[in-house]
Amino acid sequence: MGLPAAAIDLGTNTVRLMIGRIESGSIEQLLLKRHITRLGGGFTVERGISREARERTVAALRDFAEEIKRHGITRVRAVATSAVRDATNGEEFCHEIFLKTGIRLDVIDGRKEGHLTLRGVLAGLDERPKNLMVFDVGGGSTEYTLTQEERPLVTMSLPLGVVRLTEGKVTREAMEDKIVRELNSLKSLLAEKQLISLLEQATLVGTAGTATTLAAISMKMTDYDYRRVNNYIIQLDEIKEIFAALLPMTPAGRLLVPGLEKGREDLIIAGILITIKTMEIFQFTRLKVSDFGLLEGLLLEA
């Protein structure tokens, strides 16, 4: 039996810890914890990560460090993504985290993030289609990876995070304009590489908070169950219906919707818009939801 390891995904909105072991290529989950710390909240180009966001994140990682110690884990793979790699004070922040928690963060680029996410997604799929388009909507960026026979052909990280859009764009129209422009740049890249035709037979897989929240809302899930969410299929028409229902609600009102987690009530609009526009621009009518992603990819690498 393999020794357990720990993986930490420090994102722009959420920080997650998984402790598990790998047996015959499969992941046995021993512990999963997460905190919504909104690391990208209050982010500015001039000062980078705000002091308040740093304090929230330090507290969460102290909790994770205690769990790692309690479980006697010696192998830890911890990464930071969009907010930290874009921050002028990112290096200083990582040093602070190490001094206060003992956790050493590796800041990874969008390409590495996309490849690790793909590896995690593949570990949880119930079937392996020939072509896949995997997208991971994060707080600061969204990564897209097109694969053939499980081999990544193109990985692109777009500045379309839900925190970035929610705090940076005042209106839905401005948000939508930004999303469409960035997705068209991806479409142009795929056309340049003559890969557009692969999308016609591809399965679209969405991972991370927006996709799993859509599945949970669709199933009216009051207690989240990753086993039911993973590999759930949701149609574009239903996603549009959920969006239309949530859009006029106040953030507080959205928390009354079964399946919508506290901390996502304002961000979910941007996340669903990214999802809808991805499906429309690349002509997908259904979305397969993956509860597996970057965290599982990290554990497999650890």
PLY file of the C-alpha trace (Angstrom):
ply
format ascii 1.0
element vertex 302
property float x
property float y
property float z
element edge 301
property int vertex1
property int vertex2
end_header
0.00 0.00 0.00
1.41 3.41 -1.04
2.30 6.01 1.55
-0.14 8.92 1.73
0.78 12.33 0.35
-0.74 15.80 0.55
-1.65 18.21 -2.25
-2.54 21.89 -1.81
-4.10 24.06 -4.50
-3.92 27.76 -3.60
-6.26 29.49 -6.00
-7.50 33.04 -6.41
-10.76 32.26 -4.61
-10.35 28.92 -2.84
-7.53 27.04 -1.12
-7.90 23.25 -0.97
-6.09 20.37 0.71
-6.28 16.70 -0.21
-4.54 13.92 1.66
-4.64 10.60 -0.13
-2.73 7.66 -1.52
-2.40 6.24 -4.99
-3.26 2.58 -5.52
-2.96 1.09 -9.03
-3.37 4.54 -10.56
-6.51 5.32 -8.55
-6.80 7.94 -5.82
-7.93 6.90 -2.35
-9.07 10.11 -0.68
-8.31 10.23 3.05
-9.10 13.90 3.72
-10.44 16.84 1.72
-10.69 20.34 3.17
-11.17 23.75 1.61
-11.54 27.37 2.61
-12.81 30.22 0.47
-10.19 32.89 1.23
-10.65 35.09 -1.86
-6.94 35.66 -2.23
-7.61 37.80 -5.31
-10.08 40.03 -3.46
-8.88 43.63 -3.40
-6.03 42.76 -5.79
-4.43 45.75 -7.56
-1.62 45.98 -10.08
0.27 48.39 -7.83
0.17 46.51 -4.52
-0.73 42.97 -5.63
-2.33 40.75 -2.97
-4.06 42.75 -0.24
-3.09 42.42 3.43
-6.62 41.23 4.33
-6.49 38.47 1.71
-3.03 37.44 2.90
-4.25 37.12 6.49
-7.25 35.00 5.47
-5.01 32.71 3.45
-2.34 32.37 6.14
-5.07 31.26 8.59
-6.33 28.62 6.13
-2.85 27.27 5.44
-2.07 27.08 9.15
-5.11 24.83 9.45
-3.83 22.70 6.56
-0.35 22.49 8.13
-1.93 21.10 11.30
-3.82 18.48 9.31
-0.65 17.44 7.47
1.18 17.11 10.79
-1.71 15.19 12.37
-1.69 12.67 9.52
2.09 12.27 9.60
2.52 13.31 5.96
6.05 13.85 4.68
5.33 14.33 0.97
3.56 17.62 0.21
2.99 19.23 -3.21
1.64 22.78 -2.84
1.10 25.18 -5.74
-0.13 28.72 -6.20
-1.79 29.87 -9.41
-3.10 33.05 -11.04
-3.29 35.56 -8.17
0.22 34.81 -6.91
1.89 34.58 -10.32
0.38 37.96 -11.30
1.15 39.76 -8.02
4.02 42.19 -7.58
4.29 40.89 -4.01
3.88 37.23 -4.92
7.40 36.21 -3.90
7.06 38.06 -0.59
3.70 36.35 0.02
5.17 32.88 -0.59
7.99 33.65 1.84
5.45 34.75 4.47
3.48 31.53 3.99
6.61 29.43 4.46
7.66 31.30 7.63
4.21 31.07 9.21
3.09 27.60 8.13
6.12 25.67 6.89
4.36 25.11 3.56
6.55 25.79 0.52
4.50 27.06 -2.41
5.49 26.46 -6.01
4.08 29.18 -8.30
3.11 27.45 -11.55
2.32 28.98 -14.93
-0.94 28.51 -16.84
0.43 25.76 -19.08
1.61 23.66 -16.14
-1.70 24.30 -14.39
-3.62 23.11 -17.44
-1.56 19.92 -17.77
-1.90 19.03 -14.07
-5.64 19.69 -14.26
-5.93 17.40 -17.29
-4.07 14.64 -15.44
-6.48 14.94 -12.51
-9.57 15.04 -14.72
-8.51 11.92 -16.61
-8.17 10.04 -13.31
-11.86 10.59 -12.59
-13.56 10.17 -15.97
-15.99 7.27 -16.38
-15.03 6.96 -20.05
-12.11 8.16 -22.15
-13.32 9.82 -25.38
-10.82 10.27 -28.19
-10.96 14.09 -28.07
-11.43 16.25 -24.98
-11.75 19.96 -24.37
-11.11 20.55 -20.66
-11.66 23.94 -19.08
-11.02 25.02 -15.51
-12.74 28.25 -14.42
-10.68 29.74 -11.61
-10.71 32.95 -9.64
-8.02 34.69 -11.69
-7.83 32.72 -14.94
-9.43 29.95 -16.97
-7.30 27.21 -18.51
-8.34 25.39 -21.70
-6.71 22.19 -22.91
-7.61 20.36 -26.11
-6.48 16.74 -26.19
-6.41 13.83 -28.60
-5.89 10.31 -27.25
-5.22 11.93 -23.83
-2.31 13.92 -25.30
-2.53 17.71 -24.85
-2.38 19.47 -28.21
-3.00 23.03 -27.00
-3.15 24.55 -23.53
-4.04 28.21 -23.10
-4.59 30.24 -19.94
-6.99 33.17 -20.38
-7.42 36.09 -17.93
-11.05 35.14 -17.27
-11.18 34.41 -13.55
-14.46 34.90 -11.68
-12.90 37.18 -9.04
-11.06 39.16 -11.72
-14.25 39.64 -13.76
-16.58 40.30 -10.84
-14.34 42.95 -9.30
-13.02 44.36 -12.57
-16.15 44.69 -14.72
-19.06 46.87 -13.59
-21.77 45.52 -15.91
-22.76 42.15 -17.30
-22.24 43.56 -20.81
-18.64 44.56 -20.05
-18.01 41.13 -18.54
-19.50 39.37 -21.55
-17.49 41.51 -24.00
-14.24 40.56 -22.23
-15.13 36.86 -22.21
-16.03 36.80 -25.91
-12.82 38.63 -26.92
-10.62 36.21 -24.98
-12.44 33.12 -26.25
-12.16 34.35 -29.83
-8.38 34.60 -29.34
-8.39 30.93 -28.33
-10.55 30.04 -31.32
-8.13 31.87 -33.61
-5.22 29.89 -32.16
-7.04 26.59 -32.74
-7.88 27.64 -36.30
-4.25 28.61 -36.92
-3.16 25.15 -35.76
-5.94 23.54 -37.85
-7.53 21.95 -34.77
-11.08 23.34 -34.99
-12.36 20.15 -36.65
-11.35 18.12 -33.57
-13.97 19.98 -31.52
-16.77 18.43 -33.59
-16.12 15.01 -32.01
-14.82 16.29 -28.67
-16.36 16.00 -25.20
-16.40 19.23 -23.21
-15.38 18.73 -19.57
-15.63 21.48 -16.98
-13.83 21.28 -13.66
-13.62 23.48 -10.52
-16.21 25.51 -8.64
-18.44 26.86 -11.40
-18.96 23.51 -13.10
-19.50 21.58 -9.86
-21.89 24.27 -8.60
-23.94 24.01 -11.79
-24.21 20.24 -11.26
-25.16 20.70 -7.60
-27.86 23.26 -8.50
-29.17 21.00 -11.26
-29.53 18.14 -8.74
-30.84 20.49 -5.98
-28.06 19.11 -3.79
-28.18 20.42 -0.21
-25.24 18.25 0.93
-22.46 18.16 -1.63
-21.53 14.66 -2.81
-18.56 14.56 -5.18
-19.45 11.04 -6.32
-22.77 12.25 -7.75
-21.27 15.42 -9.19
-18.33 13.75 -10.94
-19.24 12.83 -14.55
-22.64 14.53 -14.28
-23.99 15.76 -17.64
-25.75 19.11 -17.90
-27.22 20.60 -21.08
-26.56 24.14 -22.32
-30.28 24.96 -22.20
-30.43 24.10 -18.51
-27.31 26.14 -17.78
-29.00 29.12 -19.45
-32.12 28.55 -17.33
-30.04 28.51 -14.14
-28.28 31.71 -15.23
-31.59 33.45 -15.98
-32.93 32.45 -12.57
-29.84 33.58 -10.62
-29.12 36.84 -12.48
-31.92 39.02 -10.99
-31.41 37.68 -7.45
-29.41 39.47 -4.78
-26.28 37.63 -3.62
-28.08 36.84 -0.35
-31.05 35.49 -2.27
-28.84 33.16 -4.29
-27.67 31.48 -1.08
-31.20 30.09 -0.72
-30.72 28.12 -3.96
-29.85 24.47 -3.14
-26.35 23.65 -4.39
-24.91 27.18 -4.22
-22.09 27.39 -1.67
-21.56 30.46 0.49
-18.66 32.47 -0.90
-19.75 31.95 -4.52
-22.98 33.94 -4.45
-21.53 36.97 -6.27
-18.95 35.08 -8.36
-21.29 32.48 -9.89
-22.65 34.92 -12.50
-19.21 35.43 -14.06
-18.50 31.70 -13.90
-21.73 30.74 -15.67
-21.17 33.43 -18.31
-17.74 31.96 -19.07
-19.34 28.51 -19.33
-22.19 29.60 -21.60
-19.92 31.56 -23.94
-17.42 28.68 -24.09
-20.21 26.32 -25.14
-21.69 28.76 -27.68
-18.42 29.80 -29.32
-17.11 26.23 -29.60
-20.57 24.80 -30.37
-21.06 22.40 -27.48
-24.59 21.58 -26.33
-23.69 19.60 -23.23
-21.11 19.74 -20.48
-19.60 16.87 -18.52
-18.71 17.96 -14.99
-15.53 16.75 -13.31
-15.03 16.97 -9.55
-11.45 15.87 -10.25
-8.90 18.41 -11.42
-5.77 20.25 -10.35
-5.76 18.89 -6.80
-5.88 15.27 -7.99
-3.23 16.00 -10.63
-0.98 17.35 -7.88
-1.53 14.27 -5.73
-0.64 12.01 -8.63
2.53 14.04 -9.16
3.39 14.04 -5.45
0 1
1 2
2 3
3 4
4 5
5 6
6 7
7 8
8 9
9 10
10 11
11 12
12 13
13 14
14 15
15 16
16 17
17 18
18 19
19 20
20 21
21 22
22 23
23 24
24 25
25 26
26 27
27 28
28 29
29 30
30 31
31 32
32 33
33 34
34 35
35 36
36 37
37 38
38 39
39 40
40 41
41 42
42 43
43 44
44 45
45 46
46 47
47 48
48 49
49 50
50 51
51 52
52 53
53 54
54 55
55 56
56 57
57 58
58 59
59 60
60 61
61 62
62 63
63 64
64 65
65 66
66 67
67 68
68 69
69 70
70 71
71 72
72 73
73 74
74 75
75 76
76 77
77 78
78 79
79 80
80 81
81 82
82 83
83 84
84 85
85 86
86 87
87 88
88 89
89 90
90 91
91 92
92 93
93 94
94 95
95 96
96 97
97 98
98 99
99 100
100 101
101 102
102 103
103 104
104 105
105 106
106 107
107 108
108 109
109 110
110 111
111 112
112 113
113 114
114 115
115 116
116 117
117 118
118 119
119 120
120 121
121 122
122 123
123 124
124 125
125 126
126 127
127 128
128 129
129 130
130 131
131 132
132 133
133 134
134 135
135 136
136 137
137 138
138 139
139 140
140 141
141 142
142 143
143 144
144 145
145 146
146 147
147 148
148 149
149 150
150 151
151 152
152 153
153 154
154 155
155 156
156 157
157 158
158 159
159 160
160 161
161 162
162 163
163 164
164 165
165 166
166 167
167 168
168 169
169 170
170 171
171 172
172 173
173 174
174 175
175 176
176 177
177 178
178 179
179 180
180 181
181 182
182 183
183 184
184 185
185 186
186 187
187 188
188 189
189 190
190 191
191 192
192 193
193 194
194 195
195 196
196 197
197 198
198 199
199 200
200 201
201 202
202 203
203 204
204 205
205 206
206 207
207 208
208 209
209 210
210 211
211 212
212 213
213 214
214 215
215 216
216 217
217 218
218 219
219 220
220 221
221 222
222 223
223 224
224 225
225 226
226 227
227 228
228 229
229 230
230 231
231 232
232 233
233 234
234 235
235 236
236 237
237 238
238 239
239 240
240 241
241 242
242 243
243 244
244 245
245 246
246 247
247 248
248 249
249 250
250 251
251 252
252 253
253 254
254 255
255 256
256 257
257 258
258 259
259 260
260 261
261 262
262 263
263 264
264 265
265 266
266 267
267 268
268 269
269 270
270 271
271 272
272 273
273 274
274 275
275 276
276 277
277 278
278 279
279 280
280 281
281 282
282 283
283 284
284 285
285 286
286 287
287 288
288 289
289 290
290 291
291 292
292 293
293 294
294 295
295 296
296 297
297 298
298 299
299 300
300 301
